[in-house]
Amino acid sequence: MDHELNHKGVIRGLLFDIVPFIWRSAPVRLPGMMVIRMVEALQPAAQIYLTKQLIEQATLLFQGRSEMFMPVLVTIGWQALLFLAALGLRSLAHMLLLRIKQQAQFQMDREIANKCSRLDFIYFEQPVYYDRLQRTTQGLAYRGLSVLDHFFLVLQSLITLVSLLAVLAGFHWILSVGVLGLIVPSFLINMKLGRKRYKQMFTQTPSSRKVQYLMGLMTGRASAKEMKLFKLYPYMIDKWEKLYWKNAKEKAELERLGQWLSGFAEIFSYAFTVLATLVVLIIGYGNSLSIGVFVAMTQTVTTAKDSVMLIAANLSGIYENALFTGELIQFLRLPDEQEEDHVETLKELPEHWEKKAGADGLAVDGLSFTYPEQTAPALVDISFHIHPGQRVAIVGHNGAGKSTLAKCLLGLYRPQSGSLLWNGRDMGSDELSGKISAVFQDFMQYQLTLKENVGFGRISALDDEERLKEAAVKTGVDSISRSLIYGYETQLGHEYEGGKELSQGQWQRVALSRSFFNIEAELVIYDEPTSALDPIAEAALFEQFSGLVEGKTSIMISHRLGSCRNADLILVLKDGRLVEQGTHSQLLERQGEYARMYGAQAEWYDMNGVIA
C-alpha cells in the first residue's frame, strides 16, 4: 500500500468504511451516546448564564439589597443541579463508550481473524504481510477506536460552539468571526503532524517488528536454552538497544517538531484571547457594561476559543486516525482465495492421464510455481500420477522443492500453471479439503489441552471420544494421556499455569494422532515430520506409518532415502524439476540422481544392516 494517501481517499475510507463499521458494532448504544453528548454540549452555555446571574445578584446583595439573598440561593441551587446532572451524564457516557469500544474491538478482531482464514497461505510467508498485519493491529489497539472519542468530542464541542457563538454575535459580530478564525492554523498544524506520524509508523514497521522479535528471543522459553548456552544475551541486548533507540530518537524528533508547532498555535490562541478581552473592555466602556456581563462575555470568549481548539484538534485527530485505520481497510481488502477461478482452470483431468490411468488417484500435470517477487520458479512442469492406496516417497536434496510441492498438493500454494486433481476433481474444492490430512516438519505444539491437540485434525468431530481414543492408540498418545493427571483434558506446554510439557518425541506422536483423527482423509502427506530423528529411527517410523495408513494414499517427503525402499513410487526432485520417478530398484538400475544420492547416504544404513 502506498503510504502517500490522498485526502479524498482518507475521507472516503472514513465515511464509507470506518464510520459504518463502528455503527454496525453498536447500533443501539451509539445513538444513545450521541444524545448524551448533545445534552452535555449545552452545559457550558448554561453554566455561563448561571455565573452571570449569580454575579449580578451577588453585586446587588453586596449593595444592601437583602431581598436578593433568596435569588442567590436559587441560582446556587441550579448550579448544583447542573453539576450533578453533568456528573451523571459523564458517568453514563463513560460506561456507554466503554461498551461501544469493546463491541467495536471485538468486531474488528473478528474481522481480522476471518480475513486471515480467507487469505491465500502464501501471504503468511511474506515479510510485507507481517508488516501490514502489525500496522493493522497497531491501528486497532488505540487508533481505530480513537475515532469514536474524536467524533463525540467534535459533536459536543460543535454544539457548544454554536450556542456560544450566538451569545458572542449578540454582543458583537467581530468576536464570533475571530473565534472561527482560530480553527484554521490549529487544524492545519495538527493534520500536518498526523500525516508525519503515520509516515513514520509506516517506515518504522519493519524495524519495530525486529525490536519485538529480539525482545521475544531474550524473554522467550523456546530460545532460552541457546541464549544461555552460547551467552547471547549481551549481543542481543546490544542489538536490541541500538534498534530501539534509533526508532525512539526518530519519534522524539517528530514530537519535538510537534511541540514547536503546538506552541505556536497556543501563542496564537492566547493572543486572540487577550485581544478579544480588550474588545469587550472597549465596547463595554462605552455601553456601561455590568460586571456580570463582562465576566460572562470573557468566559464565553475563553470557552468558545477552547471549543474551537478542541474541534480543530479532534478533526485532525479523526484524519490522523483514519490514516492509521486505513491499514485495517487495506488489509481487509486483500484478495481472498480465488477458488472459483482456480476451479475453472483445473476442472478437467488431462486427456493423456485419462488414457493412461483413468480418473482415479492423484493426477498432477504441468505444475509450475513461482514465489511472489521471485523470478526463478520453485517448481517447473511437474507431472506424475499416483494410484489410490499407493505409498509414495518424494525425495531430493534440501531446496529441491519438496515442501513447496507438498504445499501445492495441499492447496496451500496456488500454482501459476498446471493441474492437480484427486479422483478427477480439483484439489482446491471445498468438498475435498476434509479428505486430505498432513503432518508438517514444523508441526504445531498447541498450548491447549491434549484433546484439542489431537481433535484439531477434524474440528467437527472434536467431541467424538471414541474416535479420539482410536487415533491416540495408533500412535501411543493414549498411553501418554494415562500418565497425565487430567488425561486428555490436561493443558499441554509451559505457557500457562498447570501445563504439562511433553518431549519432542511425544509432541511428534501427538501431531501424528492429529492426522489420524481425520479418518475421512483419503490422502495423507508427511512433510519431513521426522527430520529431527536419526536415519535409522526415521526408517523405522516410516515403516510404522505404512501400517497405520494402510488403505489410504500416502506421500512421505524426505531428503533421506533409507525409508523409501518399500515405497510403491519414488519421485525425485532436483532444482524444482521432477528428474526421475519409479520404484527403488528401478531407480538404482538407472544409475541416475536417485542412485547417486542413495550411494552417498548408504553408509548411514550399512552399519546397522538397514540396506538389504
C-alpha positions in Angstrom: 0.0 0.0 0.0 1.3 3.4 -0.9 1.5 5.4 2.3 1.1 8.7 0.5 -2.6 8.6 0.9 -4.6 11.5 -0.6 -7.1 13.5 1.4 -10.1 12.2 -0.6 -9.1 8.6 -0.1 -8.8 9.1 3.7 -12.2 10.9 3.9 -13.8 8.2 1.7 -12.4 5.4 3.9 -13.6 7.3 7.0 -17.2 7.8 5.7 -17.8 4.6 3.9 -15.7 2.1 5.9 -14.8 3.2 9.4 -18.0 5.0 10.5 -20.4 2.4 9.1 -18.3 -0.4 10.7 -18.5 1.3 14.1 -22.2 2.0 13.7 -22.8 -1.7 12.9 -20.8 -2.7 16.0 -23.1 -0.8 18.4 -26.4 0.2 16.6 -28.2 0.9 19.9 -25.6 2.4 22.2 -24.1 4.7 19.6 -27.3 6.8 19.1 -27.7 6.9 22.9 -24.1 8.2 23.2 -24.8 10.9 20.6 -27.8 12.1 22.6 -25.8 12.3 25.8 -23.1 14.3 24.1 -25.6 16.8 22.7 -27.1 17.4 26.1 -23.6 17.7 27.6 -22.7 20.3 25.0 -25.3 22.7 26.3 -23.9 22.7 29.8 -21.1 25.4 29.2 -23.7 27.9 27.9 -26.0 27.2 30.8 -23.1 27.4 33.3 -22.0 30.8 31.8 -25.6 32.1 32.1 -25.9 31.0 35.7 -22.5 32.5 36.5 -23.6 35.8 35.0 -26.9 35.7 37.1 -25.0 34.9 40.3 -22.5 37.7 39.9 -25.2 40.3 39.1 -27.4 39.0 42.0 -24.4 39.0 44.4 -23.5 42.5 43.4 -26.9 43.8 44.3 -26.8 41.8 47.5 -23.5 43.4 48.4 -25.0 46.8 47.8 -27.5 46.2 50.6 -30.4 44.6 48.6 -31.3 41.9 51.1 -34.2 40.7 49.0 -31.6 39.3 46.6 -30.4 36.6 49.2 -33.1 34.1 48.1 -32.4 34.5 44.3 -28.7 34.0 45.0 -29.5 30.7 46.8 -31.8 29.6 44.0 -29.1 30.3 41.4 -26.5 28.3 43.5 -29.1 25.5 43.7 -29.4 25.5 39.9 -25.6 25.4 39.6 -25.5 22.4 42.0 -28.2 20.6 39.9 -26.3 21.4 36.8 -23.1 19.9 38.3 -24.9 16.7 39.4 -26.6 16.3 36.0 -23.2 16.8 34.3 -21.6 14.3 36.6 -24.3 11.7 36.0 -24.1 12.2 32.2 -20.3 11.9 32.2 -20.5 8.6 34.1 -23.2 7.2 31.8 -21.2 8.4 28.8 -18.1 6.7 30.1 -19.8 3.3 30.5 -21.5 3.6 27.1 -18.3 4.5 25.4 -16.5 1.6 27.1 -19.1 -0.9 25.9 -19.1 0.6 22.4 -15.3 0.3 22.2 -15.5 -3.3 23.5 -18.0 -4.2 20.8 -16.1 -2.4 18.1 -12.8 -4.0 19.2 -14.4 -7.4 19.2 -15.9 -6.9 15.7 -12.5 -5.6 14.4 -10.5 -8.5 15.9 -13.1 -11.0 14.5 -12.9 -9.4 11.1 -9.1 -9.8 11.1 -9.3 -13.4 12.2 -11.9 -14.2 9.5 -9.8 -12.4 6.9 -6.8 -14.4 7.8 -8.8 -17.6 7.3 -9.7 -16.5 3.7 -6.2 -15.3 2.6 -4.0 -17.5 0.4 -1.4 -19.2 2.5 1.4 -17.5 0.5 0.6 -14.3 2.4 1.8 -15.9 5.6 5.2 -16.4 4.2 5.8 -12.8 3.1 7.5 -10.2 5.3 5.3 -7.5 3.8 2.3 -9.4 5.1 3.6 -9.2 8.7 4.4 -5.5 8.3 0.9 -4.8 7.2 -0.6 -7.0 9.9 1.4 -5.1 12.6 0.3 -1.8 11.2 -3.3 -3.1 11.2 -3.2 -4.3 14.8 -1.4 -1.0 15.9 -4.3 0.9 14.3 -6.9 -1.3 16.1 -5.3 -1.0 19.6 -5.9 2.7 20.0 -6.1 4.4 16.7 -9.2 3.0 15.1 -11.3 3.2 18.3 -10.0 6.7 19.0 -12.1 7.8 16.1 -15.1 7.4 18.4 -13.6 9.7 21.0 -12.7 12.3 18.5 -16.1 12.1 16.8 -18.1 12.6 20.0 -15.8 15.4 21.2 -16.3 17.2 17.8 -20.0 16.8 18.1 -20.1 18.0 21.7 -17.7 20.9 21.0 -19.6 21.9 17.9 -22.9 22.2 19.7 -21.2 24.1 22.5 -19.6 26.4 20.0 -22.8 27.2 18.2 -24.6 28.1 21.4 -21.6 30.3 22.4 -21.3 32.0 19.0 -24.9 33.0 19.3 -24.1 34.8 22.6 -20.9 36.4 21.1 -22.8 37.6 18.0 -25.4 39.2 20.2 -22.6 41.3 21.8 -20.5 42.0 18.6 -20.1 40.0 15.4 -16.3 40.5 15.3 -15.9 38.2 18.3 -17.7 35.3 16.5 -15.6 35.8 13.4 -12.4 35.9 15.4 -13.2 32.7 17.2 -14.0 30.9 14.0 -10.7 32.1 12.5 -8.7 30.2 15.2 -9.7 26.8 13.7 -7.6 27.2 10.6 -4.0 27.2 12.0 -4.7 24.7 14.7 -6.3 22.2 12.2 -3.5 22.6 9.6 -0.8 22.1 12.2 -2.4 19.0 13.7 -3.2 17.5 10.3 0.4 18.0 9.2 1.7 16.3 12.4 -0.8 13.4 11.9 0.5 12.7 8.4 4.1 12.8 9.6 3.3 10.3 12.4 1.6 8.0 10.0 4.6 8.1 7.6 6.9 7.5 10.4 4.9 4.5 11.6 4.8 3.1 8.1 8.6 3.4 7.6 9.4 2.1 11.1 7.2 -1.0 10.9 10.0 -3.5 9.8 12.4 -2.2 12.5 9.7 -2.2 15.1 8.9 -5.8 14.3 12.7 -6.6 14.7 12.7 -4.9 18.1 9.8 -7.1 19.2 11.4 -10.2 17.8 14.7 -9.5 19.6 12.8 -8.9 22.9 10.9 -12.2 22.3 14.2 -14.0 21.9 15.5 -12.6 25.2 12.4 -13.4 27.1 11.0 -16.5 25.4 11.2 -20.0 26.7 12.0 -21.6 23.3 15.1 -19.5 22.8 16.3 -19.5 26.5 18.5 -22.7 26.2 20.7 -21.4 23.3 20.7 -17.9 24.6 22.2 -19.0 27.9 24.4 -21.8 26.4 26.0 -19.5 23.8 25.9 -16.5 26.1 24.0 -14.5 23.5 22.3 -12.1 25.9 24.9 -9.3 25.8 24.9 -9.4 22.0 21.1 -9.5 21.7 20.7 -6.7 24.2 23.2 -4.5 22.4 21.4 -5.2 19.0 18.0 -4.6 20.5 19.2 -1.4 22.3 20.6 0.2 19.1 17.5 -0.5 17.1 15.2 0.6 19.9 16.9 4.0 20.4 17.1 4.5 16.6 13.3 4.4 16.4 12.9 6.3 19.7 15.2 9.1 18.5 13.2 9.5 15.3 9.9 9.6 17.3 11.4 12.1 19.7 12.5 14.4 16.8 9.0 14.3 15.4 7.5 15.1 18.8 9.9 18.0 19.2 8.6 19.4 16.0 5.1 18.8 17.3 5.8 20.8 20.4 7.2 23.7 18.4 4.1 23.8 16.2 1.7 23.3 19.0 3.4 26.1 21.0 2.9 28.4 18.1 -0.8 27.5 18.0 -1.1 28.1 21.7 0.6 31.5 21.5 -1.7 32.5 18.6 -4.7 31.4 20.7 -3.6 33.3 23.8 -3.0 36.4 21.7 -6.6 36.2 20.4 -7.9 35.8 24.0 -6.1 39.0 25.1 -7.3 40.8 22.0 -10.9 39.7 22.5 -10.8 40.8 26.1 -9.7 44.2 25.0 -12.5 44.4 22.5 -15.0 43.5 25.3 -13.5 46.2 27.5 -13.6 48.9 24.8 -17.2 48.1 23.8 -18.3 47.7 27.5 -16.6 51.1 28.4 -18.9 52.9 26.0 -22.0 51.0 26.9 -21.7 50.9 30.8 -21.3 47.1 30.8 -22.2 45.4 34.1 -19.6 43.2 35.9 -21.8 40.1 35.4 -22.0 40.7 31.6 -18.2 41.4 31.4 -17.3 38.2 33.2 -19.9 36.3 31.2 -18.5 37.6 27.9 -14.9 37.0 28.7 -15.8 33.5 29.9 -17.8 32.9 26.7 -14.8 34.0 24.6 -12.4 31.6 26.5 -14.9 28.7 26.4 -15.6 29.3 22.7 -11.9 29.5 22.0 -11.3 26.2 23.8 -14.2 24.7 21.8 -12.7 25.8 18.5 -9.3 24.4 19.5 -10.9 21.1 20.5 -12.8 20.9 17.2 -9.6 21.6 15.3 -7.6 19.0 17.3 -10.2 16.4 17.1 -10.9 16.9 13.4 -7.2 16.5 12.7 -7.3 13.5 15.2 -10.0 11.9 13.1 -7.9 12.4 10.0 -4.8 11.0 11.6 -6.6 8.0 13.0 -8.3 7.5 9.7 -4.8 7.2 8.1 -3.9 4.5 10.6 -7.1 2.6 10.4 -6.7 2.8 6.6 -4.2 0.0 7.2 -7.1 -2.1 8.5 -9.2 -1.2 5.5 -6.4 -2.1 3.1 -5.8 -5.4 5.0 -9.5 -6.4 4.8 -9.4 -5.6 1.1 -6.7 -8.0 0.3 -7.9 -10.5 -2.3 -9.4 -13.7 -0.9 -8.5 -17.2 -2.2 -9.7 -17.3 -5.8 -11.4 -20.6 -5.5 -13.8 -20.2 -8.4 -11.1 -19.1 -10.9 -8.9 -22.0 -9.6 -11.7 -24.5 -10.3 -12.2 -23.1 -13.8 -8.5 -23.7 -14.7 -8.2 -27.1 -13.0 -11.6 -28.6 -13.7 -10.8 -31.4 -16.1 -8.4 -34.4 -15.9 -5.6 -34.0 -18.5 -6.5 -36.1 -21.5 -3.3 -38.2 -21.5 -3.8 -39.1 -17.9 -7.3 -40.3 -18.6 -6.0 -42.6 -21.3 -3.1 -43.7 -19.1 -4.7 -44.3 -15.7 -8.4 -43.3 -15.7 -9.7 -40.7 -13.3 -8.7 -42.4 -10.0 -5.9 -41.2 -7.7 -3.8 -38.0 -7.7 -3.0 -36.6 -11.1 -0.5 -33.7 -11.4 0.2 -32.3 -14.9 2.5 -29.4 -15.9 2.5 -27.9 -12.5 4.7 -24.8 -12.1 5.0 -22.4 -9.2 7.0 -19.2 -8.6 7.1 -17.4 -5.2 5.9 -13.8 -5.2 8.6 -11.2 -6.1 10.8 -14.0 -7.3 11.9 -14.5 -10.9 13.2 -18.1 -10.7 10.5 -20.7 -10.4 10.5 -23.1 -7.4 8.7 -25.8 -9.4 8.9 -26.3 -13.2 6.5 -28.5 -15.2 5.9 -31.2 -12.6 3.8 -34.2 -13.9 3.0 -37.5 -12.2 0.2 -39.9 -11.3 -0.4 -41.7 -8.1 -2.9 -44.6 -7.9 -5.3 -44.9 -4.9 -3.7 -46.6 -1.9 -0.1 -46.2 -3.2 2.7 -45.4 -0.8 4.8 -42.6 -2.4 8.1 -41.0 -1.4 9.2 -37.6 -2.7 12.9 -37.2 -2.3 15.6 -34.7 -3.1 18.3 -32.5 -1.6 17.4 -29.6 0.6 16.0 -26.8 -1.6 14.9 -29.2 -4.3 11.2 -28.1 -4.0 9.8 -31.0 -1.9 8.0 -28.9 0.7 6.8 -26.4 -2.0 5.3 -29.3 -3.9 3.6 -30.6 -0.8 2.0 -27.2 -0.1 0.8 -27.2 -3.7 -0.7 -30.6 -3.3 -2.4 -29.5 0.0 -3.9 -26.4 -1.7 -1.8 -24.0 0.5 0.0 -22.7 -2.6 -1.7 -21.8 -5.8 0.4 -22.9 -8.8 0.6 -20.4 -11.7 0.0 -23.2 -14.2 -0.8 -26.9 -14.4 -3.5 -29.0 -12.8 -3.9 -31.0 -9.6 -6.7 -33.5 -9.5 -7.9 -36.0 -7.0 -10.2 -38.7 -8.5 -10.9 -36.3 -11.3 -11.8 -33.4 -9.0 -9.9 -30.1 -8.5 -7.9 -30.4 -5.2 -8.8 -26.9 -4.4 -12.5 -27.5 -4.0 -14.1 -27.4 -0.5 -15.6 -30.8 -0.7 -12.1 -32.4 -0.9 -10.5 -30.3 1.8 -11.6 -32.7 4.5 -10.2 -35.7 2.6 -6.6 -34.6 2.9 -4.5 -34.7 6.0 -0.9 -33.8 6.7 1.9 -33.7 9.3 4.4 -31.0 8.7 8.1 -30.7 9.6 7.3 -27.7 11.8 4.1 -29.2 13.3 2.2 -27.2 15.8 2.5 -27.7 19.5 -0.7 -26.0 20.6 -0.6 -24.7 24.2 -4.0 -26.2 24.8 -5.4 -29.5 26.0 -4.3 -32.9 24.7 -7.8 -33.4 23.5 -7.7 -30.3 21.4 -4.2 -31.1 20.1 -5.5 -34.4 18.7 -9.0 -33.3 17.8 -7.9 -30.3 15.6 -7.3 -32.9 12.9 -11.1 -32.9 12.3 -12.6 -30.0 14.3 -16.2 -31.0 13.6 -15.6 -34.3 15.5 -13.7 -32.8 18.4 -16.1 -34.2 21.0 -16.1 -37.7 19.5 -14.2 -39.5 22.3 -14.2 -42.9 20.6 -12.6 -41.5 17.5 -10.1 -39.6 19.7 -9.1 -42.7 21.6 -8.7 -44.7 18.4 -6.4 -42.1 16.8 -4.4 -41.8 20.1 -4.0 -45.6 20.5 -2.5 -45.9 17.0 0.4 -43.6 17.9 0.9 -44.3 21.5 -0.6 -41.0 22.6 -3.2 -42.9 24.6 -0.5 -44.2 26.9 0.8 -40.6 27.3 -2.7 -39.4 28.3 -2.8 -42.1 31.1 0.4 -40.5 32.6 -1.2 -37.1 32.8 -3.2 -36.0 35.8 -6.2 -34.9 33.8 -5.9 -37.3 30.9 -7.0 -35.8 27.6 -8.1 -32.6 29.3 -4.6 -31.8 30.5 -3.2 -28.5 29.5 0.0 -29.0 27.4 3.1 -26.8 27.4 4.6 -24.4 29.9 2.9 -21.3 28.6 0.1 -21.4 31.1 -0.1 -22.4 34.8 -0.7 -26.1 35.3 0.5 -27.1 31.9 2.5 -30.3 31.3 5.4 -30.2 28.8 6.0 -33.1 26.5 9.2 -34.4 25.0 9.8 -33.7 21.3 9.1 -37.3 20.5 5.8 -37.2 22.4 4.8 -33.9 20.6 5.6 -35.7 17.3 3.2 -38.5 18.2 0.5 -36.0 19.1 0.9 -34.5 15.7 0.6 -37.9 14.1 -2.6 -38.6 16.1 -4.0 -35.3 14.8 -3.6 -36.5 11.2 -5.1 -39.9 12.0 -8.0 -38.3 13.8 -9.3 -37.3 10.3 -10.4 -40.8 9.4 -12.2 -39.4 6.3 -8.8 -38.5 4.8 -8.0 -40.4 1.7 -4.7 -38.7 1.1 -2.1 -38.3 3.9 1.1 -36.2 3.3 4.1 -36.3 5.7 6.4 -33.4 5.0 9.6 -34.4 6.8 7.9 -34.7 10.2 10.8 -36.9 11.4 13.7 -34.7 10.3 14.9 -34.4 13.9 15.4 -38.2 14.1 18.4 -40.1 13.1 18.2 -42.0 9.8 17.6 -45.4 11.5 14.8 -44.2 13.7 13.3 -42.3 10.7 13.2 -45.5 8.6 11.6 -47.5 11.5 9.0 -44.8 12.0 8.2 -44.6 8.3 7.6 -48.4 8.4 5.1 -47.8 11.2 3.5 -45.1 9.1 3.0 -47.5 6.3 1.0 -49.8 8.6 -1.1 -47.0 10.1 -2.2 -45.5 6.7 -3.0 -48.9 5.1 -5.8 -48.4 2.6 -5.0 -44.7 2.2 -2.8 -42.9 -0.4 0.2 -41.6 1.5 3.0 -39.3 0.4 6.2 -39.2 2.5 8.7 -36.4 1.9 12.3 -36.8 2.9 15.8 -36.0 1.9 16.9 -39.3 3.4 16.4 -42.4 1.2 16.7 -45.3 3.6 13.0 -45.0 4.5 11.9 -45.0 0.8 12.9 -48.5 -0.3 9.5 -50.0 0.2 7.6 -47.2 -1.4 5.4 -48.1 -4.4 6.6 -45.0 -6.2 9.5 -42.6 -5.7 9.6 -39.1 -7.1 13.0 -37.5 -7.3 13.2 -33.7 -7.4 16.2 -31.6 -8.3 16.2 -27.8 -8.6 12.4 -27.7 -8.8 12.1 -30.3 -11.5 10.9 -33.9 -11.4 14.0 -35.7 -12.8 13.1 -39.3 -12.1 10.3 -41.5 -10.9 10.0 -45.2 -10.3 10.5 -47.9 -7.7 13.6 -48.2 -5.5 15.1 -51.0 -7.7 14.2 -49.3 -11.0 15.9 -46.1 -9.9 19.0 -47.8 -8.7 19.3 -49.6 -12.1 19.1 -46.3 -14.0 22.2 -45.1 -12.1 20.8 -41.5 -12.1 20.2 -38.9 -9.5 18.5 -41.2 -7.0 21.3 -43.8 -7.3 23.9 -41.1 -6.6 22.0 -39.8 -3.6 21.5 -43.3 -2.3 25.1 -44.2 -2.7 26.1 -41.1 -0.8 23.8 -42.0 2.1 24.4 -45.8 2.1 26.9 -45.6 5.0 24.1 -44.4 7.3 22.4 -47.7 6.9 25.0 -50.3 6.1 26.4 -50.2 9.6 23.0 -51.0 11.0 22.0 -53.5 8.4 19.2 -51.4 7.1 20.1 -51.9 3.4 19.3 -55.3 2.1 
